[in-house]
Amino acid sequence: MTGACQRVVVVGQGYVGLPLAMRLVEVGHDVVGYDVDENRVKRLAAGESYVEDVADERLLAALGSGHFQPTSQSRDCAGFDVAIITVPTPLKDGNPDLGYVEESGRTLARFLRPGATVVLESTTYPGTTDELLRPILEDGSGLTAGADFHLGYSPERIDPGNTEWGLHNTPKVVSGIDGRSLEAVSAFYGTFVERTVPVAGTREAELTKLLENTFRHVNIALVNELAMFASDMGIDVWEAIDAASTKPFGYMRFTPGPGVGGHCLPIDPSYLSWRVRRALGHSFRFVELANDINEHMPDYVVHRLMIALNRQQRAVGGSQILLLGLAYKRNTGDAREAPAADVAARLLSLGAIVSAADPYVVEEHVDPRVQRVECTAAELAGADAVILLTDHDAFDYEAVVASASWVLDTRHRLSGSNVEHL
Ligand SMILES: NC(=O)c1ccc[n+]([C@@H]2O[C@H](COP(=O)([O-])OP(=O)(O)OC[C@H]3O[C@@H](n4cnc5c(N)ncnc54)[C@H](O)[C@@H]3O)[C@@H](O)[C@H]2O)c1
């Protein structure tokens, strides 16, 4: 994992781009962290990380090395040997929004030089690198991809909060628009990851990422639907999942939850179904079914709460409901597309008084009508019902069981006579 120092621009300094920039600095590259968000860039320059997986000390060390330059000035991208694009790829009215990728391409095209390499890492539908990014780079630079510069795609597999599998030891799929581009992309990634996995073309690499996320999305939907049926039939689905997970082959464990969130699962499979519909005219039925089930889960959580309150002759309206966890994922502060927001919105619309505890999620991501509280014995005891939505390790689970009158545990973290599981 060594190689000559190169000037690398990482476009987008978010959950994907910032850890990537840190790793590149640590193996000896000269890195420009370019982001259009001036506030983010100011925080980076001050040594303040906003991504949990990057500690302030690590950022400060990168800044101190003199090899990391966070910037919001596009001119600082000049002179790059390699540029990696890690900008958002959201949905707009249910369709892929490639606006950020297009903008990044236009910026890089102005500074593209013969011999340089551009790699897209943002998750997207097959064909984006070749059909969308390539002409933008060529038109803006007057150069030809393949002949003059290298172009490839490498999907990001970052799993925020995962301490075992990080960027350096997770195999990295790499691709190029032709053999020389693949060689250049592979050689560059080989300088900072333990193993690269070359694939035949950029479309295959783009599809790889969507396959991985669609696989997760569909399997989560499967256990979510099963959880709803099992509950109605009085069967403990968690017991069955634990038992099935003892099979050493042919089974992979997925668990039910209040819905899916984050930048990936609620969005990426729709990139694939959009592409299938546009290219072939069919629907991708697995994705549509999985969307349907997973999007229904926040409603189901509220339904389970209503049934529990009903047993006590109570209504949701006027009840004090405490939500534990607002992030979509445990031990992170990422509340993007988190099902907690949908659960809170439904409860509020029914007239509940909703409070929430989450040690990681910052205020700006939460509905202002939700009162932010600490997960204390007094708050737990004061609530008519508690819903555990994100099982952060930071919560004191013994206190939850000891103090709460009733808990709906959507993550199977608790046990007790006052606890019901999803
Ligand atoms: N977060 C994850 O766990 C994860 C995992 C795998 C793949 N991905 C994919 O990686 C991509 C990036 O995701 P993220 O979570 O890092 O997003 P993010 O929102 O955390 O960060 C993206 C950054 O890009 C910046 N940006 C937007 N347009 C720009 C431009 N034209 N020039 C420079 N900077 C620009 C934004 O200001 C933001 O800081 C997405 O396609 C996502 O699907 C994310």
The ligand as a Gaussian input file, in Angstrom:
#p B3LYP/6-31G(d) Opt

LIG

0 1
 N      -23.059000       7.942000       4.185000
 C      -22.843000       6.697000       3.867000
 O      -22.831000       5.832000       4.733000
 C      -22.600000       6.260000       2.429000
 C      -22.140000       4.961000       2.206000
 C      -21.887000       4.554000       0.911000
 C      -22.130000       5.436000      -0.145000
 N      -22.589000       6.701000       0.079000
 C      -22.782000       7.569000      -1.077000
 O      -21.726000       8.525000      -1.144000
 C      -22.226000       9.782000      -1.653000
 C      -21.939000      10.882000      -0.651000
 O      -22.650000      10.621000       0.554000
 P      -22.298000      11.301000       1.936000
 O      -23.045000      10.526000       2.972000
 O      -20.838000      11.483000       2.088000
 O      -22.979000      12.735000       1.713000
 P      -22.822000      14.045000       2.636000
 O      -24.058000      14.853000       2.436000
 O      -22.401000      13.656000       4.017000
 O      -21.589000      14.826000       1.993000
 C      -21.584000      15.303000       0.704000
 C      -20.846000      16.641000       0.687000
 O      -20.750000      17.071000      -0.671000
 C      -20.828000      18.488000      -0.694000
 N      -21.138000      18.934000      -2.051000
 C      -22.323000      18.930000      -2.701000
 N      -22.169000      19.388000      -3.951000
 C      -20.861000      19.682000      -4.108000
 C      -20.084000      20.183000      -5.184000
 N      -20.636000      20.455000      -6.374000
 N      -18.771000      20.381000      -5.003000
 C      -18.207000      20.116000      -3.789000
 N      -18.883000      19.621000      -2.730000
 C      -20.195000      19.407000      -2.894000
 C      -21.881000      18.794000       0.349000
 O      -21.778000      20.132000       0.806000
 C      -21.556000      17.764000       1.437000
 O      -20.672000      18.301000       2.423000
 C      -23.692000       9.537000      -1.941000
 O      -23.846000       9.160000      -3.273000
 C      -24.043000       8.376000      -1.043000
 O      -25.133000       7.632000      -1.549000
 C      -22.814000       7.135000       1.360000

